[in-house]
Amino acid sequence: MTIAATSLPVLALAIAIITMASAFQAGFGTGLGLLAVPLLSLVAPSFVPGPMLVSALSLSFAMAWRERHALDRASVGLCIAGLLVGTVCGGIALAFIPREAFRTIFGVAILLAVLVSVIGAGVRMTPRALVTGAALGGFIGTMSGMHGPPMAVVLQNEEASRIRALLGAFFLVGASLSITAQAAVGLFGWESLLQGLLVTPGALLGSLIGVPIARVLNRQIMRAALLGVSAISALVLLFS
């Protein structure tokens, strides 16, 4: 669907989804892709993965800047190394996958991300875990727009400010690399850029309202809700 063919109700719904998912990510460190990808794939599929990644750039920068005092440069370097490997592999995979299969890819990727989030309780942040999580995030993110779940598992036992700082920097670099990889294989162009800019106000609004909301909500309940909504949306994608 082109910009000209996108109706105002569909655009408004896409912005609302980005706003909701961005608020969750701004508050808890991750959630944009896991919430937005399945919902957008159902109601506005032209907005994933490229345009959604464009909107993620502003949100990621805001997260990293707000928590810059907690940013660990050595960890960022390890993440970038893993991202480069994962993004290249994801871009190569995209070059051989027909667009008709994207809904299935998104559905499977979401279910895998949910599974990783559920069973990864014992993972600790080590250099090897950071590189591995970043590589997996780069691979999955380039194909579907969801960079976060593997890294969220690696960082789950760190302080909240450190999680938001490192994930913000990770998403900023990851989204940029994934957009570049998608463009290299012909899946991202001016149309995708303009669509992304159209929904970016939703990401900016979400970045403003996310942190205050996170302070008053129970993290465990919100995590369960995030995984539940994502899993249900993935199943709808696979079987609709």
DRENROKE-446202 format. One line per 8 residues: number of its first residue (from 1); for each residue x, y, z of N, C-alpha, C, CB. Coordinates in steps of 0.1 Angstrom, whole numbers, plus 2048, in hexadecimal, padded with zeros to 3 digits. Glycine has a CB too. Layout:
! DRENROKE-446202
NUM> X/Y/Z/X/Y/Z/X/Y/Z/X/Y/Z ~ ...
This chain:
! DRENROKE-446202
1> 808/7F4/800/800/800/800/809/80C/800/7F6/800/80C ~ 806/816/7F7/80E/822/7F6/808/82C/800/80F/827/7E8 ~ 810/837/801/80B/842/80A/7FE/848/805/815/84D/80B ~ 7FD/849/7F8/7F1/84F/7F2/7E5/846/7F4/7F3/851/7E3 ~ 7E7/839/7F5/7DC/82F/7F7/7D9/82D/805/7E0/822/7F0 ~ 7E1/832/80F/7DF/830/81D/7D4/83A/822/7EC/832/825 ~ 7C9/834/827/7BE/83C/82B/7C2/843/839/7B1/834/82D ~ 7BB/84E/83C/7BD/855/849/7BA/84C/855/7B5/861/849
9> 7AF/844/855/7AD/83B/860/7B9/831/862/7A0/833/85E ~ 7BE/82B/857/7C9/822/858/7D5/829/85E/7CC/81B/84A ~ 7D8/835/859/7E4/83C/85D/7E2/840/86C/7E6/849/855 ~ 7D6/844/870/7D4/847/87E/7D6/83B/887/7C6/84D/880 ~ 7D1/82F/882/7D3/823/88A/7E1/81F/88B/7CB/817/883 ~ 7E9/821/880/7F7/81E/880/7FE/827/88A/7FD/820/872 ~ 7FB/834/88B/801/83D/894/7FE/839/8A3/7FD/84B/891 ~ 7F1/835/8A5/7ED/831/8B2/7F5/824/8B7/7DE/82E/8B2
17> 7F7/81B/8AE/7FE/80F/8B1/80D/812/8B5/7FE/805/8A6 ~ 813/81B/8AC/821/81F/8AF/822/827/8BC/826/828/8A3 ~ 818/82F/8BF/818/837/8CC/817/82D/8D8/80C/840/8CC ~ 80E/824/8D7/80C/81A/8E2/819/812/8E4/801/811/8E0 ~ 81E/80C/8D9/82A/804/8DA/837/80C/8DE/82D/7FD/8CD ~ 838/819/8DA/843/821/8DD/842/825/8EC/843/82E/8D5 ~ 836/827/8F1/835/82A/900/83A/81E/908/826/82E/903 ~ 836/812/904/83B/807/90B/84A/806/90B/834/7FA/905
25> 850/808/8FF/85E/807/8FE/865/812/905/862/807/8EF ~ 860/81E/905/867/829/90C/867/826/91B/85F/836/909 ~ 85C/820/920/85B/81D/92E/863/811/933/84D/81C/932 ~ 863/806/92B/868/7F9/92F/874/7F5/928/85E/7EF/92E ~ 878/7FD/91D/885/7FA/916/883/7F3/909/88D/7F1/91F ~ 878/7EB/908/875/7E4/8FB/866/7E2/8FA/87C/7D6/8FB ~ 862/7DE/8EE/854/7DB/8EC/84E/7E1/8DF/84C/7E1/8F7 ~ 856/7EB/8D9/851/7F1/8CD/84E/7E7/8C2/85B/7FC/8C8
33> 859/7DF/8BE/857/7D6/8B3/84D/7CB/8B7/864/7D0/8AF ~ 84F/7C5/8C3/847/7BA/8C7/838/7BD/8C7/84B/7B5/8D5 ~ 834/7CA/8CA/826/7CE/8CA/822/7D3/8BC/824/7D8/8D4 ~ 82A/7DB/8B6/826/7E2/8AA/827/7D9/89E/82F/7EE/8A8 ~ 830/7D0/89C/832/7C8/890/825/7BF/88E/83E/7BF/891 ~ 821/7B8/898/815/7AF/895/808/7B8/892/812/7A6/8A0 ~ 806/7C2/89A/7FA/7CA/898/7FA/7D2/88B/7F9/7D4/8A4 ~ 806/7D8/888/807/7DF/87B/805/7D5/86F/814/7E6/87A
41> 80B/7C9/871/80A/7BF/866/7FC/7BB/863/812/7B3/86A ~ 7F3/7BC/86D/7E5/7B9/86C/7DD/7C4/866/7DF/7B5/879 ~ 7E0/7D0/86A/7D7/7DC/866/7DD/7E5/85C/7D3/7E3/872 ~ 7EB/7E6/85B/7F2/7EF/852/7FF/7E9/84F/7F4/7FD/859 ~ 7FF/7DE/847/80C/7D6/844/816/7DE/83D/808/7CA/83D ~ 813/7E8/836/81D/7F0/82F/826/7F8/838/817/7F9/825 ~ 823/7F8/845/82B/800/84F/835/7F7/856/822/806/859 ~ 836/7EB/852/841/7E2/858/848/7DB/84C/83B/7D8/862
49> 855/7D8/84E/85D/7DD/85A/863/7EB/859/868/7D3/85D ~ 866/7EF/84C/86E/7FB/84A/868/808/850/86F/7FE/83C ~ 85C/80C/84D/857/818/853/856/818/862/849/81B/84E ~ 853/80D/868/853/80C/877/861/80E/87C/84E/7FE/87B ~ 86C/809/875/879/80B/87A/87D/81A/879/883/803/871 ~ 878/821/86F/87B/830/86E/875/837/87A/874/835/861 ~ 869/833/87E/863/83A/88A/86B/836/896/854/836/88B ~ 871/82A/896/878/826/8A2/885/82E/8A4/87C/817/8A1
57> 88A/834/89A/897/83C/89B/896/847/8A6/89B/842/88E ~ 88B/84F/8A5/889/85A/8AE/887/855/8BC/87D/863/8AA ~ 87F/84A/8BE/87D/845/8CB/88A/83F/8D1/872/839/8CA ~ 892/838/8C9/89E/833/8CE/8A8/83E/8D3/8A4/82A/8C4 ~ 8A9/848/8CB/8B2/853/8CE/8AD/85A/8DB/8B2/85E/8C3 ~ 8A0/85B/8DD/89B/861/8E9/89E/859/8F5/88C/864/8E8 ~ 89C/84C/8F4/8A0/842/8FF/8AE/843/903/89C/834/8FB ~ 8B7/842/8F9/8C5/842/8FB/8CA/850/901/8CD/840/8EE
65> 8C4/85B/8FD/8C8/868/901/8C3/86A/910/8C3/873/8F8 ~ 8B7/866/912/8B1/868/920/8B9/861/92A/8A3/864/920 ~ 8BE/855/927/8C5/84C/931/8D4/84C/92E/8C0/83E/930 ~ 8DA/856/927/8E8/856/923/8F2/855/92E/8EB/863/91B ~ 8EE/859/93A/8F7/857/946/8F9/849/949/8F1/85E/952 ~ 8F0/840/945/8F2/832/948/8F7/82A/93C/8E5/82C/94C ~ 8FB/830/932/900/82A/925/90E/824/927/8FF/833/919 ~ 910/818/924/91D/811/925/922/80F/917/91B/803/92C
73> 92D/817/913/932/817/906/938/80A/902/93C/822/904 ~ 93E/803/90B/943/7F6/907/938/7EC/903/94B/7F0/913 ~ 92D/7EC/90A/922/7E4/907/91C/7E8/8F9/917/7E4/912 ~ 91B/7F5/8F7/916/7F9/8EA/91F/7F4/8DF/915/809/8E9 ~ 92C/7F4/8E0/935/7EF/8D6/933/7E0/8D3/943/7F1/8DB ~ 931/7D8/8DE/92E/7CA/8DC/921/7C8/8D4/92D/7C3/8E9 ~ 917/7D0/8D8/90A/7CF/8D1/90B/7D3/8C2/900/7D9/8D8 ~ 913/7DD/8BF/914/7E1/8B1/91B/7D6/8A9/91D/7EE/8B0
81> 925/7CF/8AF/92C/7C4/8A8/922/7B9/8A5/937/7BE/8B1 ~ 919/7B5/8AF/90F/7AB/8AD/905/7AF/8A3/908/7A7/8BA ~ 901/7BC/8A3/8F7/7C1/89A/8FB/7C0/88C/8F4/7D0/89D ~ 908/7C4/889/90D/7C3/87C/90C/7B5/876/91C/7C8/87B ~ 910/7AB/87D/90F/79E/879/901/799/876/916/794/883 ~ 8F8/79C/880/8EA/798/87F/8E3/79F/874/8E3/79A/88C ~ 8E6/7AC/872/8DF/7B4/867/8E3/7AF/85A/8E2/7C3/869 ~ 8EF/7AD/857/8F4/7A7/84A/8ED/79A/847/903/7A6/84A
89> 8EC/791/851/8E6/784/84F/8D7/786/84C/8E8/77B/85B ~ 8D1/78F/853/8C2/792/851/8C0/798/843/8BD/79B/85C ~ 8C8/7A1/83F/8C7/7A7/832/8C8/79C/827/8D1/7B2/830 ~ 8D2/793/828/8D4/789/81E/8C8/780/81E/8E1/780/822 ~ 8C2/77C/82A/8B6/774/82A/8AA/77B/823/8B3/771/839 ~ 8A9/788/826/89E/78F/81F/89E/78F/810/89E/79D/824 ~ 8AA/78F/80B/8AC/78F/7FC/8A6/782/7F6/8BB/790/7F9 ~ 8A5/778/7FD/8A0/76B/7F8/892/767/7FC/8AA/760/7FB
97> 88B/770/803/87E/76D/808/874/775/801/87D/76F/818 ~ 869/76F/7FB/85F/776/7F4/856/77F/7FE/856/76D/7ED ~ 852/78A/7FA/84A/793/802/83D/78C/807/847/7A0/7FB ~ 838/783/7FF/82C/77C/803/82D/774/810/827/773/7F8 ~ 83A/771/813/83C/769/81F/83F/771/82C/849/760/81D ~ 83E/77F/82B/842/787/836/838/785/842/841/796/831 ~ 82B/784/83F/822/782/84B/826/776/853/814/781/846 ~ 829/76B/84C/82D/75F/853/83A/761/85A/82F/753/849
105> 844/768/854/851/76B/85B/84E/773/867/85A/773/851 ~ 846/77E/866/843/786/872/83D/77E/87D/83A/792/86E ~ 833/775/879/82C/76D/884/836/764/88B/821/765/87D ~ 83E/75D/883/848/754/889/852/75B/892/84F/74B/87E ~ 857/767/88D/861/76E/894/85B/774/8A1/866/77A/88B ~ 84F/778/8A1/848/77D/8AD/847/772/8B8/83A/783/8AA ~ 842/766/8B3/841/75B/8BC/84F/756/8C2/83A/74F/8B5 ~ 859/757/8BA/866/753/8BF/86B/75E/8C9/870/753/8B3
113> 868/76B/8C6/86C/775/8CF/865/774/8DD/869/783/8C9 ~ 858/770/8DC/850/76E/8E9/856/762/8F0/841/76B/8E6 ~ 85A/757/8E9/860/74C/8EF/86D/74F/8F6/861/740/8E5 ~ 875/757/8EF/882/75B/8F4/880/763/901/88A/763/8EA ~ 877/76C/901/874/774/90C/86F/76C/919/86A/77F/909 ~ 868/761/916/862/759/921/86D/750/927/857/751/91C ~ 875/74A/91F/87E/740/924/88C/745/927/880/735/91A ~ 88E/752/925/89C/758/927/89E/75E/934/89E/762/91D
121> 897/759/93F/898/75F/94C/8A6/75E/952/88E/759/955 ~ 8AD/754/94F/8BA/751/955/8C6/758/94E/8BD/743/956 ~ 8C4/75F/943/8CF/765/93B/8D5/771/943/8CA/769/92E ~ 8E2/772/943/8E9/77D/949/8F1/785/93E/8F3/778/954 ~ 8F3/792/941/8FA/79A/937/909/798/938/8F7/7A9/93A ~ 90F/791/92E/91D/78F/92C/921/794/91F/921/780/92E ~ 92E/796/91C/931/79A/90E/92C/791/903/940/79C/90D ~ 92D/784/906/929/77A/8FC/919/77B/8FA/92D/76C/900
129> 912/77D/905/904/77E/904/900/78B/8FD/8FD/77E/912 ~ 907/796/8FF/904/7A2/8F8/905/7A1/8E9/90D/7AD/8FE ~ 911/79B/8E5/913/799/8D7/909/790/8D0/921/794/8D4 ~ 906/785/8D7/8FC/77B/8D2/8EE/781/8D1/8FC/76F/8DB ~ 8EA/788/8DC/8DD/78F/8DC/8DC/799/8D1/8DA/795/8EA ~ 8E6/7A1/8CF/8E6/7AC/8C5/8E5/7A6/8B7/8F3/7B4/8C7 ~ 8ED/79B/8B5/8ED/794/8A8/8DF/78F/8A5/8F7/789/8A7 ~ 8D9/788/8AE/8CB/783/8AC/8C1/78E/8AA/8C7/77A/8B8
137> 8C3/799/8B2/8BA/7A5/8B1/8BC/7AB/8A3/8BD/7AF/8BB ~ 8C8/7AC/89E/8CA/7B1/891/8C4/7A9/886/8D9/7B3/88E ~ 8C5/79C/887/8C0/793/87D/8B0/793/87D/8C4/784/880 ~ 8AA/792/889/89C/792/889/896/7A0/886/897/78E/898 ~ 89D/7AA/88B/899/7B8/888/899/7BC/87A/8A1/7C2/890 ~ 8A3/7B8/873/8A4/7BB/865/899/7B4/85D/8B2/7B7/85F ~ 895/7A9/861/88B/7A1/85A/87C/7A6/85E/88C/793/85C ~ 87B/7AA/86A/86D/7AC/86F/86B/7BA/876/869/7A2/879
145> 876/7C1/87A/875/7CD/881/876/7CC/890/868/7D4/87E ~ 878/7BF/895/878/7BD/8A3/886/7BA/8A8/86F/7B1/8A7 ~ 88D/7C4/8AD/89B/7C2/8B1/89C/7BE/8C0/8A3/7CF/8AF ~ 891/7C1/8C8/893/7C2/8D6/893/7B5/8DE/888/7C9/8DB ~ 88B/7AB/8DB/889/79F/8E5/896/798/8E8/881/795/8DF ~ 8A0/795/8DF/8AC/78F/8E4/8B4/797/8ED/8B4/78B/8D8 ~ 8B5/7A4/8EA/8BC/7AD/8F3/8B5/7B0/900/8BF/7BA/8EC ~ 8A8/7B0/900/8A1/7B2/90C/8A3/7A6/916/891/7B3/90A
153> 8A5/79A/911/8A8/78E/919/8B6/790/91F/8A7/781/910 ~ 8BF/794/917/8CD/796/91C/8CE/7A0/927/8D6/79A/910 ~ 8C6/7AB/926/8C7/7B6/92F/8BD/7B6/93B/8C5/7C3/928 ~ 8B5/7AB/93B/8A9/7AB/944/8AC/7AD/953/8A1/79F/943 ~ 8B8/7AA/957/8BC/7AB/965/8C4/7B7/969/8C4/79F/96A ~ 8C5/7C0/95F/8CD/7CD/961/8C3/7D8/967/8D3/7D2/954 ~ 8C9/7E3/96B/8C1/7EE/970/8B9/7F4/965/8CA/7F9/976 ~ 8AD/7F9/968/8A4/7FE/95E/8AA/809/955/897/804/965
161> 8B2/813/95B/8B7/81D/953/8C2/818/94A/8BE/828/95D ~ 8CA/80E/94E/8D4/808/946/8CD/800/93A/8DD/7FF/94E ~ 8C2/7FA/93D/8BB/7F3/932/8B6/7FC/928/8AF/7EB/938 ~ 8B0/807/92C/8AA/811/922/8B5/817/91A/8A2/81B/92A ~ 8C1/81B/921/8CC/821/91A/8D2/818/910/8D6/826/924 ~ 8D5/80C/913/8DC/803/90A/8D2/7FF/8FF/8E1/7F7/911 ~ 8C5/7FC/902/8BC/7F8/8F8/8B9/804/8EE/8AF/7F3/8FE ~ 8B9/810/8F4/8B7/81C/8EB/8C2/81D/8E1/8B6/829/8F3
169> 8CE/81C/8E5/8DA/81C/8DC/8D9/810/8D2/8E7/81C/8E4 ~ 8D6/805/8D8/8D5/7F9/8CF/8CB/7FA/8C4/8D2/7EC/8D8 ~ 8BF/7FF/8C8/8B4/801/8BE/8B8/80B/8B4/8A7/804/8C5 ~ 8BE/816/8B8/8C2/820/8AF/8CB/81B/8A4/8C8/82C/8B7 ~ 8D6/814/8A8/8DF/80F/89F/8D9/803/897/8EC/809/8A6 ~ 8D1/7FB/89E/8CB/7EF/897/8C1/7F3/88C/8C4/7E7/8A1 ~ 8B8/7FD/890/8AF/802/886/8B6/808/87A/8A5/80C/88C ~ 8C0/810/87C/8C8/816/871/8CE/80B/868/8D2/81F/876
177> 8D4/801/86E/8DA/7F7/866/8D0/7EE/85E/8E3/7ED/86F ~ 8C4/7EC/865/8BA/7E4/85F/8B4/7EB/853/8AF/7E0/869 ~ 8B2/7F8/854/8AC/800/849/8B6/800/83E/8AA/80F/84E ~ 8C3/801/840/8CD/800/836/8CD/7F3/82F/8DB/803/83C ~ 8CC/7E8/837/8CC/7DA/831/8BF/7D8/828/8CC/7D0/83C ~ 8B4/7DD/82D/8A7/7DC/825/8A8/7E4/818/89B/7E1/82E ~ 8AE/7F0/819/8B0/7F8/80D/8B9/7F1/803/8B5/806/810 ~ 8C3/7EA/808/8CD/7E3/7FF/8C6/7D8/7F7/8D8/7DD/808
185> 8BC/7D2/7FD/8B5/7C6/7F6/8A8/7CB/7F0/8B3/7BB/800 ~ 8A6/7D8/7EF/89A/7DD/7E8/88D/7DE/7F0/898/7D6/7DC ~ 88E/7DC/7FD/882/7DC/805/87F/7E9/80D/882/7D0/80F ~ 887/7F3/80A/885/800/811/889/80B/807/88E/801/81E ~ 880/815/805/882/820/7FC/87C/82C/802/87D/81D/7EE ~ 87A/836/7F9/874/843/7FD/866/842/803/874/84D/7F1 ~ 85E/838/7FD/851/836/802/851/831/810/849/82C/7F9 ~ 85A/828/813/85B/823/821/860/82E/82B/865/817/822
193> 869/837/826/86E/842/82E/863/84B/832/879/849/827 ~ 85B/84F/827/850/858/82A/845/852/833/849/85D/81C ~ 842/846/831/839/83F/83A/83E/83F/848/836/831/835 ~ 84B/83D/84A/850/83D/857/84F/84B/85E/85F/839/857 ~ 852/855/856/851/863/85B/843/866/85F/856/86D/851 ~ 839/861/858/82B/863/85B/827/85E/869/822/85D/851 ~ 82D/853/86D/829/84D/87A/833/850/885/828/83E/879 ~ 83E/858/882/848/85C/88C/842/864/897/853/863/885
201> 838/86D/895/832/874/8A0/82D/86B/8AB/827/87D/89B ~ 828/85F/8A7/823/855/8B1/82F/850/8BA/81D/849/8AA ~ 83B/84E/8B4/846/84A/8BB/84B/855/8C5/852/846/8B2 ~ 84B/861/8C1/84F/86C/8C9/845/86E/8D5/84F/879/8C1 ~ 838/86D/8D2/82E/86E/8DD/830/863/8E7/820/86E/8D7 ~ 832/857/8E1/834/84B/8EA/840/84D/8F3/835/83F/8E2 ~ 84B/853/8EE/857/855/8F6/855/85E/901/862/85A/8ED ~ 84B/867/900/848/871/90A/83F/86B/915/841/87D/904
209> 836/862/912/82C/85E/91B/830/850/922/81F/85C/915 ~ 83A/849/91C/83E/83C/920/844/83B/92E/847/836/917 ~ 84D/844/931/854/843/93E/84B/845/94A/860/84C/93E ~ 843/850/94A/839/852/955/830/847/957/832/85F/953 ~ 82B/841/94C/822/836/94D/829/82A/953/81D/832/93F ~ 835/827/94F/83D/81C/955/83F/81D/964/84B/81B/94E ~ 83F/829/969/841/82B/978/836/826/980/845/839/97B ~ 82A/826/97A/81E/823/981/818/815/97E/813/82D/980
217> 81E/80E/974/819/801/970/821/7F6/975/817/801/961 ~ 81B/7EA/978/823/7DF/97C/82A/7D9/970/819/7D4/982 ~ 837/7D7/971/83F/7D3/966/83C/7C4/962/84E/7D3/969 ~ 839/7BC/96B/836/7AE/968/829/7AC/961/836/7A6/974 ~ 81F/7B4/965/812/7B4/95E/813/7B9/950/807/7BC/966 ~ 81A/7C4/94E/81C/7CA/941/824/7C0/938/823/7D7/942 ~ 82E/7BA/93D/836/7B0/935/82D/7A5/931/842/7AB/93D ~ 825/79F/93A/81C/795/936/812/799/92B/814/78F/942
225> 80D/7A5/92D/803/7AB/923/80A/7AC/915/7FE/7B8/927 ~ 817/7B1/915/81E/7B3/909/820/7A6/902/82C/7BA/90C ~ 824/79C/909/827/78F/903/81A/788/8FE/82E/785/90D ~ 80F/78A/906/802/784/902/7FD/78A/8F6/7F9/786/90E ~ 7FD/797/8F5/7F8/79E/8E9/800/79A/8DD/7F8/7AD/8EB ~ 80D/79A/8DF/816/797/8D3/814/788/8CE/825/798/8D8 ~ 812/77F/8D8/810/771/8D4/803/76F/8CC/811/768/8E0 ~ 7F8/776/8D1/7EB/775/8CB/7EC/77B/8BD/7E0/77C/8D3
233> 7F2/786/8BC/7F3/78D/8AF/7FB/784/8A5/7FA/79B/8B0 ~ 806/77E/8AA/80E/775/8A1/806/769/89C/81A/770/8A9 ~ 7FE/764/8A5/7F5/758/8A0/7EB/75D/896/7EE/752/8AC ~ 7E6/769/898/7DC/76E/88E/7E3/770/880/7D6/77C/892 ~ 7F0/775/881/7F7/777/874/7FA/76A/86D/805/77E/878 ~ 7FD/75F/875/800/752/86F/7F4/74B/869/807/74A/87A ~ 7E8/74D/870/7DD/745/86C/7D1/74D/865/7D7/73E/878 ~ 7D3/75A/863/7C9/762/85C/7CB/761/84D/7CA/771/861
